[in-house]
Amino acid sequence: MRTTVSKSPAALTTRLAGLAVFGAVLLSGCAGSSNDAADESPSSSPSSTSSSPAASATPSETATAAPSASVEPGVPSSVPLCTADKLSGTVEDTPGGGAAGSAYRTLVLTNTSTATCSTMGFPGVSYLSVTGSQVGAPAVRSEGTPETLVVLEPGQSATAVLRETRPENYGEACGLVDTSGFLVYPPEDTASLTIAHAGSGCSSEEIELLGIDRLQAG
């Protein structure tokens, strides 16, 4: 004989609720497993995250530029220097330029070329013997005048004060000699010009008779 067990509506409701909770747990576990797997997988492939190294510079990119020609500060590159071959010189007596034991004269350098030139700074000045050779100590530079760029058109002149101490002031130590003029080197030039101006000087190079200022516009 089969025995039939009847179930009440309350029991059925409780069982269905239990099944619903069990199903929700299963679904939650599946979702968690899916998310964990997604977290473990790389977000992007190595090819998408790696960057290629910067391209090395070619020799043409790294080569330094060739040095430009040097120009004296303040001298425009378009104006050439007043060199000895472009100049003539004179030494002029300065009215009232005498002082106790010394005399002040004016060195004049004139642009005799057909083009504009420029000069700046101290000329080099020495005595010339009667045989035309350099004699004695060269002129000492005087720092009393400002450094000025002088641009000379053809026929224009630049001047500088030339101081001469009388050689007689030094007695026998001077080695007194007759002089025929001056040997002059324009600033930044290795060539020279001569200026006739008879006088006397010291043959000793230990005695500095001459002093020269910077060139100024004449």
HUVEN-V813966 format. One record per pair of residues at least 4 apart in sequence whose ideal C-beta (glycine too) atoms are under 6 Angstrom apart, sorted by the first residue. I is the first residue (numbers start at 1). GAP is how many residues later the second one is. Records with the same first field share a line. If there is no record, write none. Layout:
I=GAP + GAP
This chain:
7=4 + 5
44=4 + 5
46=4
57=4 + 5
59=4
71=4 + 6
74=75
75=43
79=37 + 39
80=37
81=107
82=4 + 5 + 35 + 37 + 70 + 104
83=106
84=102 + 105 + 107 + 108 + 109
86=27 + 31
87=22
88=22 + 24
89=20 + 95 + 104 + 106
90=18
91=14 + 16 + 104 + 106
92=14
93=12
94=10 + 11 + 12
97=7
98=5
101=65 + 68
102=63
103=61
104=59
105=57
106=53
107=53 + 55
108=49 + 51
109=49
110=47
111=6 + 41 + 43 + 45
114=40
116=37
117=35
118=33
119=31 + 39 + 68 + 96
120=29
121=66 + 93
122=19 + 90 + 92
123=61 + 63
124=61
125=14 + 57 + 59 + 85 + 87
126=8 + 12 + 57
127=8 + 9 + 52 + 74
128=4 + 52 + 53 + 55
129=4 + 6
130=48 + 50
134=49
135=68
136=65 + 66
137=68 + 71
139=71 + 72 + 73
140=68 + 71
142=69 + 71
145=68 + 69
147=67
148=68
150=8 + 65 + 67
152=4
157=61
158=57 + 60
159=57 + 59
160=52 + 53 + 55
161=52
162=50
163=48
165=44
167=7 + 9 + 33 + 34 + 35
170=4 + 37
174=28 + 30 + 33
175=27 + 28 + 29
177=26
178=22
179=20 + 21 + 22
181=13 + 14 + 15 + 16
182=13
183=9 + 11
184=9
185=4 + 7
201=8
202=5 + 7
